[in-house]
Amino acid sequence: MANYTGELPLASAPTLKLVHPTPKEKLDMWTENWKVWGTSLSLEDYIERETHLADIPPTRDGGVTHWILTDPTLPPDARPVLSFCESLRRRTFVSLPSGEAQEGIVHGIGSVFCAPAYRGRGYATRMLSDLGPILNTWQKEAGKSHFSILYSDIGKKYYTSMGWLPFASSHVSLPPAASPATNGGNGDKAEGVKLLYEEDLKELCELDESYLRNEVTKTAKSTNKPAVAIIPDQSTMTWHHLREQFMCSKMFPQKTPPTIHGAISTGEPGLRVWIIFSRVFYGPLANVKSGNTLYILRLVVEDETDTDENAQKLKSVLQVAQAEAKEWELSSVAAWNVGDVVKRLLKRTGLEYKFVDRENDSITSLMWYEDGKGDADSVEWVGNEKFAWC
Ligand SMILES: CC(C)(COP(=O)(O)OP(=O)(O)OC[C@H]1O[C@@H](n2cnc3c(N)ncnc32)[C@H](O)[C@@H]1OP(=O)(O)O)[C@@H](O)C(=O)NCCC(=O)NCCS
């Protein structure tokens, strides 16, 4: 990576701009931030993953944008990269109390990074302060952005000071467990539950999207506040699953990467419960401190009522998740920001679980581009679940 030999510029210097890195600058950044985020992979595998993830269907053709803060009057590849991040584009529904849900886009900021040699000088703050307003109109040909998001792993203060305000950031955590549903690999034969494979997701995601559109409109009307949702579409699930497939191929070279992507209770459409999940690895296997987790990307209860039948359905799909967590050596199963009905159903399942309110990591944060404060009291975020993470 190019280093300044002279004095470092002030973060406020007008010569500094937000631009896109060259391929070499990107490589240099990944090499640097591998030291923070790559501990479960070799450097070579980490770079292979980042390169791969920038060139898959959901991110190709502008789905991901890389940003750096630098002095663009200096020659590319020889200028200092003072800070780095990326933004991922996702689809949204936004509804005002007086209207119907309209489709738009959101940019989610990820991989915010400043090399150790440049830290504490305000460069990342400058990059993000410039980026916030840019994302309001970035790729506007793809749709209107009413807000942008990020997930802070450094607490609530830093990003709040720049206008990304904290929203609900809790999850329910369950231990891995052998389950009657997948025990012995005959999961499809288990009663009351069916495993979900790649080919099952399109139809369910489309159905979920139609439910969510109505829910966003309804929420805006009933709360008299703007309501927003990121759409849990198949493309978003694919992004998670390709990442998972890559990680599993490296972490378990002797195993075929997982094909089970979720579980659904059997029975009538309109009365089902389903989950779509993904296995996420942060560090070495067999080390609980790694925090390797099976995340429930999305949980759908079609008929949101607090009944014994629904509790049984929820239990049967969660048991699949627990069994998959055990199979892939993950330390827990996590479902983000479950609603009140699910909380009540969970109690009836008899499963062991705990609630966690996160204060430091994955703090869901939103910058609002429309009228009003845009904090968690004035904007309703519907379906704030792990699938939207970036
Ligand atoms: C976080 C990071 C991007 C900040 O870059 P930077 O250019 O040094 O940031 P700025 O100079 O604009 O701001 C410095 C402030 O960042 C905040 N900050 C930095 N790291 C922090 C951490 N781990 N926890 C909480 N706050 C932190 C502090 O408020 C700090 O102020 P201080 O120097 O008075 O303590 C950089 O430390 C980094 O790359 N860290 C490793 C990767 C990472 O954790 N990224 C964030 C993922 S959400």
The ligand as a Tripos MOL2 file, in Angstrom:
@<TRIPOS>MOLECULE
LIG
   48    50     1     0     0
SMALL
NO_CHARGES

@<TRIPOS>ATOM
      1 C1        -13.2720    2.1560   12.9380 C.3       1 LIG1
      2 C2        -12.2590    2.8100   12.0010 C.3       1 LIG1
      3 C3        -12.7510    2.7060   10.5670 C.3       1 LIG1
      4 C4        -12.1160    4.2800   12.4020 C.3       1 LIG1
      5 O1        -11.2120    4.8860   11.5120 O.3       1 LIG1
      6 P1        -10.4920    6.2720   11.8470 P.3       1 LIG1
      7 O2        -10.1280    6.9550   10.5820 O.co2     1 LIG1
      8 O3         -9.4370    6.0370   12.8600 O.co2     1 LIG1
      9 O4        -11.6980    7.0260   12.5500 O.3       1 LIG1
     10 P2        -11.7960    8.5630   12.8790 P.3       1 LIG1
     11 O5        -10.4180    9.1390   13.0550 O.co2     1 LIG1
     12 O6        -12.6970    9.1920   11.9170 O.co2     1 LIG1
     13 O7        -12.5060    8.5020   14.2630 O.3       1 LIG1
     14 C5        -11.8100    8.0280   15.3990 C.3       1 LIG1
     15 C6        -12.8480    7.5990   16.3570 C.3       1 LIG1
     16 O8        -13.4050    6.3580   15.9180 O.3       1 LIG1
     17 C7        -14.0050    5.7220   17.0220 C.3       1 LIG1
     18 N1        -13.5610    4.3520   17.0590 N.ar      1 LIG1
     19 C8        -12.5520    3.7910   16.3740 C.ar      1 LIG1
     20 N2        -12.4770    2.4810   16.6460 N.ar      1 LIG1
     21 C9        -13.4430    2.2240   17.5280 C.ar      1 LIG1
     22 C10       -13.8840    1.0530   18.2050 C.ar      1 LIG1
     23 N3        -13.2920   -0.1440   18.0070 N.pl3     1 LIG1
     24 N4        -14.9400    1.1530   19.0520 N.ar      1 LIG1
     25 C11       -15.5580    2.3370   19.2540 C.ar      1 LIG1
     26 N5        -15.1780    3.4700   18.6370 N.ar      1 LIG1
     27 C12       -14.1440    3.4150   17.8010 C.ar      1 LIG1
     28 C13       -13.5370    6.4610   18.2380 C.3       1 LIG1
     29 O9        -14.5570    7.3360   18.6310 O.3       1 LIG1
     30 C14       -12.3580    7.2710   17.7440 C.3       1 LIG1
     31 O10       -12.1540    8.3700   18.5050 O.3       1 LIG1
     32 P3        -10.8530    8.4210   19.4100 P.3       1 LIG1
     33 O11        -9.6980    8.3490   18.4510 O.co2     1 LIG1
     34 O12       -11.0070    9.7050   20.0900 O.co2     1 LIG1
     35 O13       -10.9230    7.2330   20.3100 O.co2     1 LIG1
     36 C15       -10.8590    2.1330   12.1490 C.3       1 LIG1
     37 O14       -10.4830    2.1630   13.5080 O.3       1 LIG1
     38 C16       -10.8020    0.7020   11.6600 C.2       1 LIG1
     39 O15       -10.5880    0.4590   10.4810 O.2       1 LIG1
     40 N6        -10.9980   -0.2690   12.5540 N.am      1 LIG1
     41 C17       -10.9310   -1.6890   12.1940 C.3       1 LIG1
     42 C18       -12.1340   -2.0920   11.3460 C.3       1 LIG1
     43 C19       -13.4630   -1.7460   11.9960 C.2       1 LIG1
     44 O16       -13.6840   -2.0570   13.1730 O.2       1 LIG1
     45 N7        -14.3580   -1.1130   11.2370 N.am      1 LIG1
     46 C20       -15.6590   -0.7070   11.6890 C.3       1 LIG1
     47 C21       -16.6410   -1.7500   11.3920 C.3       1 LIG1
     48 S1        -18.2840   -1.2680   11.8340 S.3       1 LIG1
@<TRIPOS>BOND
     1     1     2 1
     2     2     3 1
     3     2     4 1
     4     2    36 1
     5     4     5 1
     6     5     6 1
     7     6     7 2
     8     6     8 1
     9     6     9 1
    10     9    10 1
    11    10    11 2
    12    10    12 1
    13    10    13 1
    14    13    14 1
    15    14    15 1
    16    15    16 1
    17    15    30 1
    18    16    17 1
    19    17    18 1
    20    17    28 1
    21    18    19 ar
    22    18    27 ar
    23    19    20 ar
    24    20    21 ar
    25    21    22 ar
    26    21    27 ar
    27    22    23 1
    28    22    24 ar
    29    24    25 ar
    30    25    26 ar
    31    26    27 ar
    32    28    29 1
    33    28    30 1
    34    30    31 1
    35    31    32 1
    36    32    33 2
    37    32    34 1
    38    32    35 1
    39    36    37 1
    40    36    38 1
    41    38    39 2
    42    38    40 1
    43    40    41 1
    44    41    42 1
    45    42    43 1
    46    43    44 2
    47    43    45 1
    48    45    46 1
    49    46    47 1
    50    47    48 1
@<TRIPOS>SUBSTRUCTURE
     1 LIG1         1 GROUP 0 **** ****
